[in-house]
């Protein structure tokens, strides 16, 4: 993918907020709630060369359509969902971390949210146990971006210890630069201020073992970052390639199974730069469809693995 323009972030007024206050604040923003669900330990491994890619659930999250689609009139939202035979209502949002096994390495892509983000999430340890993967067996943790549901699970909520003690870590360089800045809470929207403080703390906690990579640079043999900015400034997907075989672990670049594909130009409330994120979606969808690349989506229907197909003037996600 060609480089996309730098994002611009509005500078709201500073308001101090710690990690626990942020969690409480988000709970107020999330208008709908669902009963807790056990994280499933089922997955569909995808073989690519000598490697396998599978997903491991961290549970589910809750949100509301009003927060997810803040700029779209309700009538348009209802019409889009109705056209696909779906009710226009929020549903539990899957969280699919990815597990890459190659040689003697076990690489985790995104670490989930830990136990203090939402009560229905933080189930990754349970799922990994169901896959017979001990935390000590993880050799590398690769982050697509530094939002709580992808980063916070790397550190224990209570004693601040590493959940994956034998792993080294990799983060997109632009993500590190943004979220570790001393004034990060002054350059994000109000709903994100406390989360930004928490993510800065965790990144700095892992700094001694953290490697930073730019798009196009190797993360591990066969793995490279692909620039997919907009959701966050340095958001990057992970491309797994073996010859002509390719799997793209897309993080939150495509985060809703209907809207991201059927209405990719619509603004998402959780995108820091909504215009840039929309351009990223359109470019990424075109590439995935043209090159028939397998997609793994962190928030797509569990297990989050499938392909992108053209559908009229838009696209659709076809689960594997």
N, C-alpha and C positions, 0 to 999 in steps of 0.2 A: 504494500500500500504506500502511496506517496505521502509525504509529510503533510499534515494538516495545520491550519493556522493556530497560533498560540491562543489559549483561552484568556478571557478577561473576566475578572471577578469583581463584583461590587464590594465596597468596603462599608459594611454596616457598623453601627456604633459598638464599641467594646462592652461586653457584659461578662464578668467572670462567672465560671461554672465548672464544677468538677465532674468526674466521670459518673458518679452515682446520681448527681442532679440531672445530668444529661439523660440518663436512662429514664428517670421519672418524667422529664419533659417530653421525651418521645412517646411515652405511654399515653400522654394526653393528646398528642397529635394523631395517634393511631385510633381511628374511630370505631373499628370493628374488632371483635375478638372471637377466637375459636377455641375449642377444648384442646388441651395438649395431646400430641400424638407421639407415639414411640418412633424413634428413628429406625428406618428399615435398614437391614444389612444385605439387601438384595441389590444386585447391580448386573450390568451387561458389559463384560470386558470387550474392548476393541483391540485387536492385534494390529500393530503397525511395525513392520520389520521384526526386530527381536524384542520389541517392547509391547506391553499391554497398558491400556488406559481404561480405568473404571471409575465410578463415582462412589462417594461415601457421604451419606446424608448427615447434616448437622441439625436436622429437624425442620421446622417451618417458622416463618415470620408472619406478622399481621400488618396490614395497612388498610387504607381506604382508597377508593377510586378518586375521591376529591383531592387527596394528597398526591396520588400517582399521576393524575392528569389535570393539573390545576388550571391550564389555559384552554381546555377544550369544553365547549358547552355540553351540558348533560344530555341534550337531545342528540348530539352527534355521537357521544359515547354509546348511548342506548342503541342507536341505529347501527353502529359498527358491530356491537356484540350480537344484536338480533340477526344481522346478515350472516353471522357465523353460527347461528343456532345456539347462542349462549346467553345466559342472563347477565345483565349489566350490574354485576356486583363483585366485590372483592372476594377472593378466596385465599386459603392458606398458601403462602409463598414458599416453595421448596428452596432449600439451600444445599447445593450439590458440590461439595469439595471433590477434587479429582485426585486419583492415586495412580501414579505412573511407576510401573515396575520394569526395570531394564538392567540386565546383568545382576549385580549384587546390590543395586540401588533401589530404594523405595522413596519416591519423590512425591510429596504432598503439594498440590496446587491449591492455595488458600487454606486457612486454618480454622474457619468457623468463628463463632462469636463468643465462646466461653459461656459461663453460667449467669452473667449479670446483664445481658442485653434484652432478651425477651424470654418468658418462661417456656415457650414451645421450642426454643432453639438451644444450642449448646449440647447437642447429642452426639458430636463427632466421635468422642472416645468410645461411646457405646457401640456405634456403628463399626469403628475400626476393630473393636474386640470381636464383633460378629464376623469380620473378615479375617480373623486371626492375625491382625497386625498390631503389635505392641507399640506404644508411643516411642519406646527406645529404638525401635527398628527403623523409624523414619530417618533417612540420611540427609534430606534436604527439604526445606519448605520454601516454596516460591509464591510470592504474593502478586496478584493482578493489580491490586490497589489497596489503600489503607482505610477503607471504611470498616466500622466495627465488626460486621458480620463476616468479614474476610480475614481480619487481623487479630482481633482480641483473643481468639481461642489459642493463640500461641503462648500465652502467659497465664498462669494460674490466678484466679480471681482473689485468692486469700493470701497466699504467701509469696506471690510475685515470681515464683519459679517457672522455668521453661517447661512446657508440657512435652516438648520433643527434645530432650536433653542432648541427644547425640547428633542433632541436625545442624546444618549450616543454613543460612537464610539468604534469599535473594529478593530484591524489591526493585521496581523501575526507578531509575535515578531521579526522574522528575517528580515522582511521588515522594521520595525521601526528601528532596529539596523543599517541596511544598509543605508537607505535614510536620516536618521537624523545625520549621522556622519559629522563632520565639513569639511572633505575633500572629500565628495562624488563626487564632480565634477571632481576630479583627477582620479577616478577609473571607469569611464564610457566612452564610445566612444564619439567622438566629437559631433555627432548629438544629444546626450542625455544630454550634460553638463548643458545647461540652464534649461531643464526640471527637472533635478535632483535638481538644486537650488530651483526651484519653489515648487517641492514636499516636500523638506526639510522644507521650510517656512510654508507650509500649515499644515504639520504634527505637527510642533511645535506650530502653532497657535491653534491646537485642543488638545494639550497635556493634559490640565487639565481634559478633559472629555474622554480621550483615554485609552482604555484597550488593553493590548497585550496578545495574546493567541498563544500557540504552537499547531502544528498539534496533533489531538486527544483530545485536551481540549475542553470542552463545551463552546460555544459562547452564547447560549440561550437554553432553553429546546428543545431537538430534533435536535440541530444544532451543528456541529463540523467542525473544519478545517481539510482538507486532504492535505498533502504536495504534491504540484505539481510544484516544482522549475524548474528553467532554463530560463523561460521568464524573470523573475527577481529572485534575490537570495532567497526571502522568499515567492514567489507566492504560495498561498494556495487556493484551491477550498473549497466550503462550501457544506457539506453533510447534507441534511434534511432527517431524518429517523423517521418512525413510524412503529414499528414492522418490517415486511419484506419489507415494501414499502420504496423506496429510490429515492431521486432526488438529482443529483449533479449539483450545480451551479459552472460551471467550469472556470469562468473568461476568461483568454486568454490562457489557457492550450491547447485548441483546437480552433483555431481562424479562420480557413478558411474551408468552407464547402466542397471543393474539396481536396485541397492539404493536410490539416491536417489529412484527413482520407485515401485518396488514396495513398499519398506519405508522410507518417508521418516522415520518416527519412530525408527528405529534410530540409536544414537549413533555418530558417526564419531570415530576417534582423533585426527584432525588438527584437529578443531573446538575452538576455545578455550573456548567456552561451548556445550556439547553440547545442552542443553535449548533454548536460544535458537535455535541453528542448526536444530534439528528443527522448531520453530514457524515459522521463516522458510521452510523447505522446503515445509511444508504450505500456508502462505499463498501462496507463489510458484507452486506447482503449480496451485492453484485458479485463480489469476489467469491463468496462461498457457493453461490449458485453456479457461476461460470466454471469454477474449478472443481466442483463437486467435492468439496472438503467436508469431512465429518465435523459437526459442531458439538461442543459440550458447553451447555449454558448453566451457570451457577443457580439461576432462579427459574429455569425452564422445568416443565413437568418431570418429576423423578422417573428415571435416573438422569434426565437432562441431556441425553445423547440422541442425535438425529442428523438430518440434512435439511438444507434450505432449497426450496423449489420456487420458481417463478409462478405467480398466480395472477393472471391479468396484468395490471399495472403495478402490482405489488409482489409480495412473496408469502410463503407459508412455511412453517416449521413442521417437518415430518419426522416423528419419533422413530428411533431405530427399532 
